[in-house]
Amino acid sequence: MAILDIIETPDARLRAISKPVEVVTDAHRTLIADMFETMYDAPGIGLAAIQVGVPERILVIDLQRPADDTPEDADPKTIKYVREPRVFINPEILWESEDLAVYNEGCLSVPEMYADVNRPARIRASWLDETGAAHEQELDGLLATCLQHEMDHLNGVLFIDHLSRLKRDMLLKKLEKLRRSAA
Ligand code: NI
């Protein structure tokens, strides 16, 4: 496995429309393993193949919730997270609820920046897993939000595109300033 470079905005590759996977191959499974390693290392809860430069409709998600026996006052650095890796190939949204949910979203391609985004609270989605098997399920909560965020990447859309121009420009200026101070 390998940790891959994550592409950051304003790289034009993030605006590419990713292509459907026709047959899931060993090469895809290697890419998926590398994407998980890259995501856990970052760390993040979702990653689209295009974020590591591969324009194919492949996503990995792991919400990494704290273990059930975690005390409420636990030190964030010592919390054990339960890993539940999920692979979505050629995901489609079949239905979405009218009611919206708001989450303070971030993105590994827009590092350190966060903003509230409204999306349908529940969706019905279909996808293939890494064996090529088809799935269809109704999803809600953070998983529904995360899948919609990652699916946006497949269509060249970033979470900042859902914000007002003013808010987006503010975040991008903040990011530029952060990069300058880190350089
Ligand atoms: Ni993202």
Backbone and ligand atoms as CSV (ligand in chain L), in Angstrom:
chain,resi,resn,atom,element,x,y,z
A,1,MET,N,N,0.857,-1.188,0.000
A,1,MET,CA,C,0.000,0.000,0.000
A,1,MET,C,C,0.892,1.237,0.000
A,2,ALA,N,N,0.291,2.331,-0.406
A,2,ALA,CA,C,1.064,3.558,-0.521
A,2,ALA,C,C,0.194,4.754,-0.169
A,3,ILE,N,N,0.836,5.746,0.409
A,3,ILE,CA,C,0.141,7.011,0.651
A,3,ILE,C,C,0.332,7.880,-0.585
A,4,LEU,N,N,-0.785,8.307,-1.169
A,4,LEU,CA,C,-0.759,9.057,-2.426
A,4,LEU,C,C,-0.835,10.558,-2.123
A,5,ASP,N,N,-0.382,11.366,-3.096
A,5,ASP,CA,C,-0.485,12.820,-2.949
A,5,ASP,C,C,-1.927,13.250,-3.178
A,6,ILE,N,N,-2.420,14.093,-2.299
A,6,ILE,CA,C,-3.787,14.613,-2.451
A,6,ILE,C,C,-3.723,15.947,-3.185
A,7,ILE,N,N,-4.506,16.047,-4.257
A,7,ILE,CA,C,-4.567,17.272,-5.062
A,7,ILE,C,C,-5.402,18.314,-4.330
A,8,GLU,N,N,-4.915,19.549,-4.329
A,8,GLU,CA,C,-5.636,20.617,-3.637
A,8,GLU,C,C,-6.113,21.683,-4.604
A,9,THR,N,N,-7.210,22.354,-4.203
A,9,THR,CA,C,-7.708,23.478,-4.978
A,9,THR,C,C,-6.626,24.547,-5.049
A,10,PRO,N,N,-6.425,25.271,-6.159
A,10,PRO,CA,C,-7.274,25.342,-7.349
A,10,PRO,C,C,-6.820,24.431,-8.497
A,11,ASP,N,N,-6.223,23.302,-8.228
A,11,ASP,CA,C,-5.772,22.393,-9.288
A,11,ASP,C,C,-6.952,22.038,-10.216
A,12,ALA,N,N,-6.749,22.225,-11.510
A,12,ALA,CA,C,-7.835,22.043,-12.487
A,12,ALA,C,C,-8.330,20.604,-12.548
A,13,ARG,N,N,-7.484,19.645,-12.134
A,13,ARG,CA,C,-7.920,18.240,-12.179
A,13,ARG,C,C,-9.128,17.987,-11.291
A,14,LEU,N,N,-9.277,18.793,-10.238
A,14,LEU,CA,C,-10.429,18.626,-9.334
A,14,LEU,C,C,-11.746,18.972,-10.030
A,15,ARG,N,N,-11.654,19.628,-11.186
A,15,ARG,CA,C,-12.854,20.021,-11.930
A,15,ARG,C,C,-13.225,19.002,-13.003
A,16,ALA,N,N,-12.440,17.939,-13.128
A,16,ALA,CA,C,-12.707,16.913,-14.145
A,16,ALA,C,C,-13.967,16.125,-13.794
A,17,ILE,N,N,-14.662,15.655,-14.828
A,17,ILE,CA,C,-15.785,14.725,-14.635
A,17,ILE,C,C,-15.184,13.320,-14.694
A,18,SER,N,N,-15.332,12.558,-13.613
A,18,SER,CA,C,-14.742,11.214,-13.553
A,18,SER,C,C,-15.573,10.231,-14.372
A,19,LYS,N,N,-14.879,9.230,-14.919
A,19,LYS,CA,C,-15.539,8.246,-15.805
A,19,LYS,C,C,-16.013,7.030,-15.019
A,20,PRO,N,N,-17.154,6.431,-15.431
A,20,PRO,CA,C,-17.619,5.212,-14.770
A,20,PRO,C,C,-16.596,4.081,-14.913
A,21,VAL,N,N,-16.563,3.214,-13.917
A,21,VAL,CA,C,-15.726,2.014,-13.960
A,21,VAL,C,C,-16.526,0.940,-14.685
A,22,GLU,N,N,-15.959,0.349,-15.742
A,22,GLU,CA,C,-16.716,-0.665,-16.502
A,22,GLU,C,C,-16.602,-2.035,-15.841
A,23,VAL,N,N,-15.366,-2.416,-15.481
A,23,VAL,CA,C,-15.144,-3.684,-14.782
A,23,VAL,C,C,-14.211,-3.380,-13.614
A,24,VAL,N,N,-14.555,-3.878,-12.421
A,24,VAL,CA,C,-13.701,-3.642,-11.252
A,24,VAL,C,C,-12.548,-4.656,-11.296
A,25,THR,N,N,-11.328,-4.147,-11.372
A,25,THR,CA,C,-10.148,-4.999,-11.543
A,25,THR,C,C,-9.254,-4.958,-10.304
A,26,ASP,N,N,-8.222,-5.802,-10.314
A,26,ASP,CA,C,-7.230,-5.780,-9.237
A,26,ASP,C,C,-6.560,-4.408,-9.146
A,27,ALA,N,N,-6.370,-3.771,-10.302
A,27,ALA,CA,C,-5.748,-2.437,-10.282
A,27,ALA,C,C,-6.624,-1.462,-9.503
A,28,HIS,N,N,-7.954,-1.575,-9.663
A,28,HIS,CA,C,-8.866,-0.726,-8.886
A,28,HIS,C,C,-8.751,-1.049,-7.403
A,29,ARG,N,N,-8.667,-2.364,-7.080
A,29,ARG,CA,C,-8.595,-2.753,-5.664
A,29,ARG,C,C,-7.305,-2.248,-5.024
A,30,THR,N,N,-6.211,-2.227,-5.778
A,30,THR,CA,C,-4.956,-1.656,-5.259
A,30,THR,C,C,-5.125,-0.154,-5.033
A,31,LEU,N,N,-5.745,0.515,-6.003
A,31,LEU,CA,C,-6.002,1.953,-5.864
A,31,LEU,C,C,-6.851,2.213,-4.616
A,32,ILE,N,N,-7.890,1.398,-4.411
A,32,ILE,CA,C,-8.801,1.568,-3.268
A,32,ILE,C,C,-8.033,1.396,-1.953
A,33,ALA,N,N,-7.168,0.382,-1.876
A,33,ALA,CA,C,-6.358,0.170,-0.664
A,33,ALA,C,C,-5.473,1.391,-0.410
A,34,ASP,N,N,-4.878,1.915,-1.472
A,34,ASP,CA,C,-4.026,3.106,-1.338
A,34,ASP,C,C,-4.849,4.327,-0.934
A,35,MET,N,N,-6.066,4.416,-1.474
A,35,MET,CA,C,-6.937,5.554,-1.112
A,35,MET,C,C,-7.301,5.505,0.371
A,36,PHE,N,N,-7.601,4.306,0.889
A,36,PHE,CA,C,-7.894,4.187,2.326
A,36,PHE,C,C,-6.680,4.611,3.146
A,37,GLU,N,N,-5.497,4.104,2.760
A,37,GLU,CA,C,-4.298,4.445,3.529
A,37,GLU,C,C,-4.070,5.959,3.513
A,38,THR,N,N,-4.285,6.572,2.348
A,38,THR,CA,C,-4.106,8.017,2.184
A,38,THR,C,C,-5.118,8.783,3.042
A,39,MET,N,N,-6.366,8.299,3.037
A,39,MET,CA,C,-7.433,8.962,3.796
A,39,MET,C,C,-7.185,8.872,5.303
A,40,TYR,N,N,-6.807,7.673,5.786
A,40,TYR,CA,C,-6.559,7.508,7.227
A,40,TYR,C,C,-5.358,8.346,7.663
A,41,ASP,N,N,-4.366,8.451,6.778
A,41,ASP,CA,C,-3.161,9.195,7.114
A,41,ASP,C,C,-3.425,10.696,7.188
A,42,ALA,N,N,-4.382,11.180,6.379
A,42,ALA,CA,C,-4.559,12.637,6.200
A,42,ALA,C,C,-4.812,13.419,7.514
A,43,PRO,N,N,-5.731,13.109,8.420
A,43,PRO,CA,C,-6.782,12.101,8.301
A,43,PRO,C,C,-8.066,12.724,7.765
A,44,GLY,N,N,-8.896,11.864,7.164
A,44,GLY,CA,C,-10.191,12.324,6.653
A,44,GLY,C,C,-11.196,11.193,6.734
A,45,ILE,N,N,-12.463,11.488,6.404
A,45,ILE,CA,C,-13.510,10.457,6.468
A,45,ILE,C,C,-13.992,10.036,5.088
A,46,GLY,N,N,-13.505,10.719,4.032
A,46,GLY,CA,C,-13.905,10.350,2.682
A,46,GLY,C,C,-12.863,10.823,1.683
A,47,LEU,N,N,-12.761,10.090,0.566
A,47,LEU,CA,C,-11.797,10.478,-0.472
A,47,LEU,C,C,-12.303,9.961,-1.810
A,48,ALA,N,N,-12.253,10.819,-2.822
A,48,ALA,CA,C,-12.624,10.431,-4.182
A,48,ALA,C,C,-11.344,10.213,-4.987
A,49,ALA,N,N,-11.410,9.267,-5.945
A,49,ALA,CA,C,-10.213,8.924,-6.720
A,49,ALA,C,C,-9.601,10.151,-7.403
A,50,ILE,N,N,-10.452,11.068,-7.849
A,50,ILE,CA,C,-9.919,12.248,-8.544
A,50,ILE,C,C,-9.041,13.088,-7.612
A,51,GLN,N,N,-9.261,12.983,-6.301
A,51,GLN,CA,C,-8.431,13.746,-5.358
A,51,GLN,C,C,-6.996,13.221,-5.302
A,52,VAL,N,N,-6.786,11.994,-5.818
A,52,VAL,CA,C,-5.414,11.492,-5.964
A,52,VAL,C,C,-5.067,11.379,-7.451
A,53,GLY,N,N,-5.819,12.106,-8.286
A,53,GLY,CA,C,-5.467,12.250,-9.693
A,53,GLY,C,C,-6.021,11.190,-10.626
A,54,VAL,N,N,-6.930,10.331,-10.131
A,54,VAL,CA,C,-7.492,9.267,-10.981
A,54,VAL,C,C,-8.955,9.607,-11.304
A,55,PRO,N,N,-9.254,9.939,-12.578
A,55,PRO,CA,C,-10.612,10.392,-12.908
A,55,PRO,C,C,-11.588,9.241,-13.144
A,56,GLU,N,N,-11.754,8.383,-12.139
A,56,GLU,CA,C,-12.717,7.283,-12.220
A,56,GLU,C,C,-13.681,7.399,-11.048
A,57,ARG,N,N,-14.915,6.873,-11.257
A,57,ARG,CA,C,-15.976,7.084,-10.257
A,57,ARG,C,C,-15.834,6.086,-9.099
A,58,ILE,N,N,-14.857,6.370,-8.243
A,58,ILE,CA,C,-14.526,5.519,-7.095
A,58,ILE,C,C,-14.383,6.413,-5.867
A,59,LEU,N,N,-15.044,6.004,-4.768
A,59,LEU,CA,C,-14.960,6.733,-3.501
A,59,LEU,C,C,-14.660,5.773,-2.376
A,60,VAL,N,N,-13.952,6.245,-1.377
A,60,VAL,CA,C,-13.835,5.490,-0.128
A,60,VAL,C,C,-14.330,6.402,1.004
A,61,ILE,N,N,-15.028,5.771,1.951
A,61,ILE,CA,C,-15.560,6.491,3.112
A,61,ILE,C,C,-15.345,5.635,4.350
A,62,ASP,N,N,-14.939,6.254,5.433
A,62,ASP,CA,C,-14.946,5.606,6.743
A,62,ASP,C,C,-15.187,6.700,7.771
A,63,LEU,N,N,-16.364,6.668,8.394
A,63,LEU,CA,C,-16.741,7.747,9.323
A,63,LEU,C,C,-15.945,7.673,10.621
A,64,GLN,N,N,-15.327,6.499,10.901
A,64,GLN,CA,C,-14.444,6.360,12.068
A,64,GLN,C,C,-15.057,6.949,13.331
A,65,ARG,N,N,-16.221,6.388,13.725
A,65,ARG,CA,C,-16.884,6.857,14.944
A,65,ARG,C,C,-16.112,6.375,16.166
A,66,PRO,N,N,-16.170,7.149,17.256
A,66,PRO,CA,C,-15.530,6.692,18.493
A,66,PRO,C,C,-16.187,5.393,18.966
A,67,ALA,N,N,-15.418,4.494,19.581
A,67,ALA,CA,C,-15.938,3.228,20.111
A,67,ALA,C,C,-17.055,3.504,21.118
A,68,ASP,N,N,-18.022,2.556,21.203
A,68,ASP,CA,C,-19.211,2.746,22.047
A,68,ASP,C,C,-18.876,3.003,23.509
A,69,ASP,N,N,-17.767,2.427,24.004
A,69,ASP,CA,C,-17.442,2.578,25.433
A,69,ASP,C,C,-16.585,3.818,25.712
A,70,THR,N,N,-16.526,4.748,24.726
A,70,THR,CA,C,-15.725,5.962,24.920
A,70,THR,C,C,-16.421,6.892,25.924
A,71,PRO,N,N,-15.748,7.264,27.020
A,71,PRO,CA,C,-16.368,8.216,27.956
A,71,PRO,C,C,-16.523,9.579,27.290
A,72,GLU,N,N,-17.554,10.313,27.716
A,72,GLU,CA,C,-17.839,11.598,27.072
A,72,GLU,C,C,-16.704,12.597,27.255
A,73,ASP,N,N,-15.964,12.478,28.348
A,73,ASP,CA,C,-14.902,13.449,28.617
A,73,ASP,C,C,-13.527,12.918,28.182
A,74,ALA,N,N,-13.529,11.922,27.275
A,74,ALA,CA,C,-12.258,11.313,26.843
A,74,ALA,C,C,-11.379,12.332,26.119
A,75,ASP,N,N,-10.093,12.188,26.300
A,75,ASP,CA,C,-9.122,13.031,25.595
A,75,ASP,C,C,-9.154,12.635,24.108
A,76,PRO,N,N,-9.433,13.618,23.212
A,76,PRO,CA,C,-9.550,13.304,21.779
A,76,PRO,C,C,-8.341,12.534,21.229
A,77,LYS,N,N,-7.169,12.752,21.830
A,77,LYS,CA,C,-5.951,12.114,21.304
A,77,LYS,C,C,-5.893,10.622,21.617
A,78,THR,N,N,-6.627,10.207,22.653
A,78,THR,CA,C,-6.531,8.800,23.058
A,78,THR,C,C,-7.783,8.001,22.676
A,79,ILE,N,N,-8.774,8.688,22.063
A,79,ILE,CA,C,-10.017,7.995,21.698
A,79,ILE,C,C,-9.720,6.913,20.651
A,80,LYS,N,N,-10.349,5.747,20.854
A,80,LYS,CA,C,-10.240,4.681,19.848
A,80,LYS,C,C,-11.404,4.821,18.880
A,81,TYR,N,N,-11.094,4.835,17.601
A,81,TYR,CA,C,-12.132,4.948,16.592
A,81,TYR,C,C,-12.379,3.584,15.961
A,82,VAL,N,N,-13.654,3.300,15.709
A,82,VAL,CA,C,-14.025,2.038,15.071
A,82,VAL,C,C,-13.926,2.231,13.558
A,83,ARG,N,N,-13.154,1.383,12.917
A,83,ARG,CA,C,-13.022,1.505,11.461
A,83,ARG,C,C,-14.120,0.717,10.762
A,84,GLU,N,N,-14.766,1.381,9.812
A,84,GLU,CA,C,-15.837,0.756,9.036
A,84,GLU,C,C,-15.681,1.224,7.593
A,85,PRO,N,N,-14.661,0.641,6.894
A,85,PRO,CA,C,-14.377,1.113,5.537
A,85,PRO,C,C,-15.496,0.767,4.560
A,86,ARG,N,N,-15.882,1.743,3.751
A,86,ARG,CA,C,-16.921,1.534,2.735
A,86,ARG,C,C,-16.394,2.006,1.393
A,87,VAL,N,N,-16.684,1.214,0.360
A,87,VAL,CA,C,-16.250,1.531,-1.000
A,87,VAL,C,C,-17.490,1.791,-1.856
A,88,PHE,N,N,-17.462,2.854,-2.620
A,88,PHE,CA,C,-18.565,3.185,-3.527
A,88,PHE,C,C,-17.999,3.370,-4.936
A,89,ILE,N,N,-18.368,2.465,-5.832
A,89,ILE,CA,C,-17.953,2.573,-7.235
A,89,ILE,C,C,-19.204,2.870,-8.064
A,90,ASN,N,N,-19.091,3.810,-8.993
A,90,ASN,CA,C,-20.228,4.252,-9.829
A,90,ASN,C,C,-21.475,4.574,-8.998
A,91,PRO,N,N,-21.336,5.341,-7.907
A,91,PRO,CA,C,-22.514,5.620,-7.086
A,91,PRO,C,C,-23.527,6.486,-7.829
A,92,GLU,N,N,-24.805,6.223,-7.559
A,92,GLU,CA,C,-25.901,7.025,-8.129
A,92,GLU,C,C,-26.865,7.340,-7.003
A,93,ILE,N,N,-27.444,8.539,-7.053
A,93,ILE,CA,C,-28.504,8.878,-6.102
A,93,ILE,C,C,-29.844,8.637,-6.800
A,94,LEU,N,N,-30.666,7.740,-6.226
A,94,LEU,CA,C,-31.929,7.343,-6.853
A,94,LEU,C,C,-33.082,8.201,-6.337
A,95,TRP,N,N,-32.915,8.705,-5.111
A,95,TRP,CA,C,-33.966,9.512,-4.472
A,95,TRP,C,C,-33.306,10.360,-3.406
A,96,GLU,N,N,-33.823,11.556,-3.196
A,96,GLU,CA,C,-33.329,12.365,-2.082
A,96,GLU,C,C,-34.499,13.013,-1.364
A,97,SER,N,N,-34.383,13.171,-0.059
A,97,SER,CA,C,-35.465,13.747,0.748
A,97,SER,C,C,-35.543,15.246,0.498
A,98,GLU,N,N,-36.742,15.791,0.742
A,98,GLU,CA,C,-36.878,17.239,0.626
A,98,GLU,C,C,-36.269,17.935,1.825
A,99,ASP,N,N,-36.321,17.266,2.985
A,99,ASP,CA,C,-35.733,17.902,4.164
A,99,ASP,C,C,-34.210,17.847,4.084
A,100,LEU,N,N,-33.610,18.940,4.564
A,100,LEU,CA,C,-32.162,19.101,4.446
A,100,LEU,C,C,-31.496,18.898,5.801
A,101,ALA,N,N,-30.229,18.568,5.754
A,101,ALA,CA,C,-29.410,18.502,6.966
A,101,ALA,C,C,-28.217,19.415,6.736
A,102,VAL,N,N,-27.787,20.078,7.786
A,102,VAL,CA,C,-26.623,20.957,7.669
A,102,VAL,C,C,-25.453,20.337,8.422
A,103,TYR,N,N,-24.302,20.329,7.756
A,103,TYR,CA,C,-23.073,19.842,8.403
A,103,TYR,C,C,-21.965,20.852,8.147
A,104,ASN,N,N,-21.085,20.957,9.098
A,104,ASN,CA,C,-19.897,21.785,8.932
A,104,ASN,C,C,-18.879,20.942,8.182
A,105,GLU,N,N,-18.827,21.136,6.857
A,105,GLU,CA,C,-18.018,20.261,6.006
A,105,GLU,C,C,-16.603,20.781,5.826
A,106,GLY,N,N,-15.710,19.838,5.601
A,106,GLY,CA,C,-14.343,20.156,5.229
A,106,GLY,C,C,-13.965,19.237,4.091
A,107,CYS,N,N,-12.746,19.391,3.546
A,107,CYS,CA,C,-12.345,18.589,2.391
A,107,CYS,C,C,-10.822,18.543,2.354
A,108,LEU,N,N,-10.276,17.344,2.106
A,108,LEU,CA,C,-8.818,17.217,2.067
A,108,LEU,C,C,-8.213,18.024,0.916
A,109,SER,N,N,-9.034,18.394,-0.068
A,109,SER,CA,C,-8.541,19.201,-1.189
A,109,SER,C,C,-8.702,20.703,-0.946
A,110,VAL,N,N,-9.337,21.047,0.189
A,110,VAL,CA,C,-9.467,22.451,0.616
A,110,VAL,C,C,-9.039,22.476,2.087
A,111,PRO,N,N,-7.756,22.193,2.345
A,111,PRO,CA,C,-7.317,21.860,3.703
A,111,PRO,C,C,-7.606,22.950,4.728
A,112,GLU,N,N,-8.004,22.491,5.919
A,112,GLU,CA,C,-8.181,23.350,7.099
A,112,GLU,C,C,-9.371,24.303,7.007
A,113,MET,N,N,-10.154,24.229,5.936
A,113,MET,CA,C,-11.283,25.149,5.771
A,113,MET,C,C,-12.581,24.394,6.020
A,114,TYR,N,N,-13.498,25.028,6.733
A,114,TYR,CA,C,-14.777,24.391,7.074
A,114,TYR,C,C,-15.914,25.376,6.875
A,115,ALA,N,N,-17.064,24.857,6.433
A,115,ALA,CA,C,-18.241,25.714,6.294
A,115,ALA,C,C,-19.497,24.853,6.327
A,116,ASP,N,N,-20.590,25.462,6.795
A,116,ASP,CA,C,-21.874,24.758,6.829
A,116,ASP,C,C,-22.416,24.601,5.412
A,117,VAL,N,N,-22.828,23.373,5.085
A,117,VAL,CA,C,-23.439,23.093,3.777
A,117,VAL,C,C,-24.748,22.349,4.021
A,118,ASN,N,N,-25.805,22.756,3.308
A,118,ASN,CA,C,-27.104,22.080,3.366
A,118,ASN,C,C,-27.197,21.057,2.249
A,119,ARG,N,N,-27.619,19.847,2.609
A,119,ARG,CA,C,-27.849,18.815,1.592
A,119,ARG,C,C,-29.064,18.007,2.020
A,120,PRO,N,N,-29.689,17.273,1.081
A,120,PRO,CA,C,-30.789,16.386,1.469
A,120,PRO,C,C,-30.364,15.490,2.651
A,121,ALA,N,N,-31.259,15.374,3.644
A,121,ALA,CA,C,-30.921,14.654,4.871
A,121,ALA,C,C,-30.852,13.150,4.636
A,122,ARG,N,N,-31.697,12.647,3.715
A,122,ARG,CA,C,-31.725,11.205,3.433
A,122,ARG,C,C,-31.657,11.001,1.934
A,123,ILE,N,N,-30.973,9.959,1.535
A,123,ILE,CA,C,-30.889,9.636,0.101
A,123,ILE,C,C,-31.033,8.121,-0.065
A,124,ARG,N,N,-31.481,7.728,-1.244
A,124,ARG,CA,C,-31.415,6.315,-1.624
A,124,ARG,C,C,-30.350,6.244,-2.708
A,125,ALA,N,N,-29.359,5.384,-2.507
A,125,ALA,CA,C,-28.217,5.350,-3.419
A,125,ALA,C,C,-27.959,3.930,-3.895
A,126,SER,N,N,-27.357,3.815,-5.070
A,126,SER,CA,C,-26.890,2.518,-5.563
A,126,SER,C,C,-25.409,2.654,-5.883
A,127,TRP,N,N,-24.685,1.562,-5.805
A,127,TRP,CA,C,-23.250,1.578,-6.089
A,127,TRP,C,C,-22.751,0.146,-6.209
A,128,LEU,N,N,-21.523,0.005,-6.662
A,128,LEU,CA,C,-20.837,-1.288,-6.674
A,128,LEU,C,C,-19.775,-1.256,-5.577
A,129,ASP,N,N,-19.487,-2.431,-5.002
A,129,ASP,CA,C,-18.378,-2.486,-4.057
A,129,ASP,C,C,-17.111,-2.955,-4.775
A,130,GLU,N,N,-16.043,-3.197,-4.008
A,130,GLU,CA,C,-14.750,-3.505,-4.637
A,130,GLU,C,C,-14.719,-4.892,-5.284
A,131,THR,N,N,-15.770,-5.728,-5.011
A,131,THR,CA,C,-15.843,-7.021,-5.704
A,131,THR,C,C,-16.687,-6.911,-6.976
A,132,GLY,N,N,-17.302,-5.752,-7.185
A,132,GLY,CA,C,-18.172,-5.560,-8.334
A,132,GLY,C,C,-19.636,-5.842,-8.016
A,133,ALA,N,N,-19.931,-6.229,-6.757
A,133,ALA,CA,C,-21.315,-6.520,-6.359
A,133,ALA,C,C,-22.110,-5.222,-6.225
A,134,ALA,N,N,-23.397,-5.300,-6.633
A,134,ALA,CA,C,-24.266,-4.118,-6.615
A,134,ALA,C,C,-24.967,-3.984,-5.268
A,135,HIS,N,N,-25.117,-2.743,-4.823
A,135,HIS,CA,C,-25.816,-2.441,-3.569
A,135,HIS,C,C,-26.806,-1.322,-3.816
A,136,GLU,N,N,-27.891,-1.343,-3.016
A,136,GLU,CA,C,-28.838,-0.224,-3.022
A,136,GLU,C,C,-29.336,-0.067,-1.600
A,137,GLN,N,N,-29.317,1.150,-1.088
A,137,GLN,CA,C,-29.636,1.354,0.329
A,137,GLN,C,C,-30.073,2.786,0.568
A,138,GLU,N,N,-30.950,2.958,1.583
A,138,GLU,CA,C,-31.294,4.310,2.021
A,138,GLU,C,C,-30.306,4.712,3.115
A,139,LEU,N,N,-29.760,5.908,2.999
A,139,LEU,CA,C,-28.719,6.368,3.926
A,139,LEU,C,C,-29.154,7.693,4.536
A,140,ASP,N,N,-28.730,7.913,5.783
A,140,ASP,CA,C,-29.005,9.207,6.406
A,140,ASP,C,C,-27.808,9.618,7.262
A,141,GLY,N,N,-27.970,10.721,7.986
A,141,GLY,CA,C,-26.916,11.170,8.883
A,141,GLY,C,C,-25.639,11.551,8.140
A,142,LEU,N,N,-24.536,11.409,8.857
A,142,LEU,CA,C,-23.245,11.832,8.301
A,142,LEU,C,C,-22.872,11.027,7.053
A,143,LEU,N,N,-23.298,9.751,7.007
A,143,LEU,CA,C,-22.966,8.943,5.826
A,143,LEU,C,C,-23.628,9.504,4.565
A,144,ALA,N,N,-24.891,9.943,4.690
A,144,ALA,CA,C,-25.594,10.529,3.536
A,144,ALA,C,C,-24.893,11.818,3.095
A,145,THR,N,N,-24.518,12.645,4.074
A,145,THR,CA,C,-23.828,13.900,3.759
A,145,THR,C,C,-22.488,13.625,3.091
A,146,CYS,N,N,-21.734,12.705,3.690
A,146,CYS,CA,C,-20.394,12.408,3.199
A,146,CYS,C,C,-20.460,11.836,1.778
A,147,LEU,N,N,-21.402,10.921,1.530
A,147,LEU,CA,C,-21.515,10.342,0.184
A,147,LEU,C,C,-21.845,11.428,-0.838
A,148,GLN,N,N,-22.738,12.353,-0.482
A,148,GLN,CA,C,-23.078,13.434,-1.420
A,148,GLN,C,C,-21.869,14.338,-1.673
A,149,HIS,N,N,-21.114,14.627,-0.622
A,149,HIS,CA,C,-19.898,15.447,-0.764
A,149,HIS,C,C,-18.914,14.753,-1.708
A,150,GLU,N,N,-18.697,13.445,-1.476
A,150,GLU,CA,C,-17.731,12.712,-2.307
A,150,GLU,C,C,-18.234,12.569,-3.740
A,151,MET,N,N,-19.550,12.354,-3.897
A,151,MET,CA,C,-20.099,12.234,-5.258
A,151,MET,C,C,-19.941,13.539,-6.030
A,152,ASP,N,N,-20.026,14.670,-5.334
A,152,ASP,CA,C,-19.759,15.955,-5.983
A,152,ASP,C,C,-18.381,15.947,-6.653
A,153,HIS,N,N,-17.385,15.369,-5.967
A,153,HIS,CA,C,-16.025,15.332,-6.533
A,153,HIS,C,C,-16.007,14.655,-7.899
A,154,LEU,N,N,-16.864,13.619,-8.069
A,154,LEU,CA,C,-16.887,12.876,-9.339
A,154,LEU,C,C,-17.389,13.752,-10.480
A,155,ASN,N,N,-18.114,14.830,-10.094
A,155,ASN,CA,C,-18.633,15.756,-11.101
A,155,ASN,C,C,-17.891,17.083,-11.094
A,156,GLY,N,N,-16.713,17.098,-10.487
A,156,GLY,CA,C,-15.879,18.298,-10.510
A,156,GLY,C,C,-16.361,19.399,-9.584
A,157,VAL,N,N,-17.158,19.031,-8.578
A,157,VAL,CA,C,-17.733,20.032,-7.671
A,157,VAL,C,C,-17.095,19.906,-6.287
A,158,LEU,N,N,-16.774,21.048,-5.673
A,158,LEU,CA,C,-16.216,21.080,-4.311
A,158,LEU,C,C,-17.263,21.654,-3.356
A,159,PHE,N,N,-17.118,21.366,-2.058
A,159,PHE,CA,C,-18.142,21.850,-1.115
A,159,PHE,C,C,-18.219,23.372,-1.101
A,160,ILE,N,N,-17.109,24.025,-1.417
A,160,ILE,CA,C,-17.117,25.498,-1.414
A,160,ILE,C,C,-17.997,26.062,-2.539
A,161,ASP,N,N,-18.294,25.229,-3.545
A,161,ASP,CA,C,-19.187,25.673,-4.626
A,161,ASP,C,C,-20.624,25.833,-4.145
A,162,HIS,N,N,-20.951,25.227,-2.985
A,162,HIS,CA,C,-22.301,25.344,-2.434
A,162,HIS,C,C,-22.466,26.616,-1.603
A,163,LEU,N,N,-21.378,27.368,-1.408
A,163,LEU,CA,C,-21.430,28.564,-0.558
A,163,LEU,C,C,-21.685,29.803,-1.412
A,164,SER,N,N,-22.044,30.900,-0.755
A,164,SER,CA,C,-22.153,32.176,-1.463
A,164,SER,C,C,-20.757,32.573,-1.952
A,165,ARG,N,N,-20.713,33.394,-2.977
A,165,ARG,CA,C,-19.422,33.824,-3.507
A,165,ARG,C,C,-18.577,34.507,-2.428
A,166,LEU,N,N,-19.252,35.309,-1.611
A,166,LEU,CA,C,-18.562,36.048,-0.550
A,166,LEU,C,C,-17.872,35.088,0.415
A,167,LYS,N,N,-18.638,34.077,0.843
A,167,LYS,CA,C,-18.127,33.109,1.824
A,167,LYS,C,C,-16.995,32.278,1.196
A,168,ARG,N,N,-17.204,31.907,-0.084
A,168,ARG,CA,C,-16.196,31.096,-0.780
A,168,ARG,C,C,-14.885,31.878,-0.922
A,169,ASP,N,N,-14.985,33.134,-1.363
A,169,ASP,CA,C,-13.780,33.960,-1.536
A,169,ASP,C,C,-13.051,34.144,-0.212
A,170,MET,N,N,-13.849,34.267,0.874
A,170,MET,CA,C,-13.260,34.439,2.196
A,170,MET,C,C,-12.437,33.200,2.585
A,171,LEU,N,N,-13.030,32.026,2.341
A,171,LEU,CA,C,-12.336,30.779,2.683
A,171,LEU,C,C,-11.075,30.602,1.846
A,172,LEU,N,N,-11.168,30.924,0.542
A,172,LEU,CA,C,-10.016,30.735,-0.347
A,172,LEU,C,C,-8.891,31.703,0.015
A,173,LYS,N,N,-9.260,32.908,0.452
A,173,LYS,CA,C,-8.243,33.881,0.884
A,173,LYS,C,C,-7.558,33.384,2.158
A,174,LYS,N,N,-8.373,32.827,3.055
A,174,LYS,CA,C,-7.842,32.282,4.310
A,174,LYS,C,C,-6.863,31.139,4.007
A,175,LEU,N,N,-7.228,30.308,3.028
A,175,LEU,CA,C,-6.386,29.170,2.652
A,175,LEU,C,C,-5.047,29.652,2.068
A,176,GLU,N,N,-5.127,30.695,1.220
A,176,GLU,CA,C,-3.911,31.260,0.628
A,176,GLU,C,C,-2.980,31.789,1.714
A,177,LYS,N,N,-3.573,32.458,2.688
A,177,LYS,CA,C,-2.807,33.050,3.781
A,177,LYS,C,C,-2.129,31.932,4.598
A,178,LEU,N,N,-2.897,30.867,4.822
A,178,LEU,CA,C,-2.379,29.715,5.586
A,178,LEU,C,C,-1.191,29.089,4.845
A,179,ARG,N,N,-1.323,28.961,3.508
A,179,ARG,CA,C,-0.239,28.376,2.711
A,179,ARG,C,C,0.999,29.247,2.736
A,180,ARG,N,N,0.790,30.582,2.659
A,180,ARG,CA,C,1.935,31.508,2.693
A,180,ARG,C,C,2.671,31.399,4.009
A,181,SER,N,N,1.905,31.295,5.092
A,181,SER,CA,C,2.548,31.266,6.417
A,181,SER,C,C,3.236,29.921,6.661
A,182,ALA,N,N,2.774,28.873,5.938
A,182,ALA,CA,C,3.397,27.543,6.095
A,182,ALA,C,C,4.622,27.399,5.201
A,183,ALA,N,N,4.734,28.253,4.176
A,183,ALA,CA,C,5.815,28.117,3.186
A,183,ALA,C,C,7.167,28.508,3.787
L,1,NI,NI,NI,-13.846,16.586,-0.422
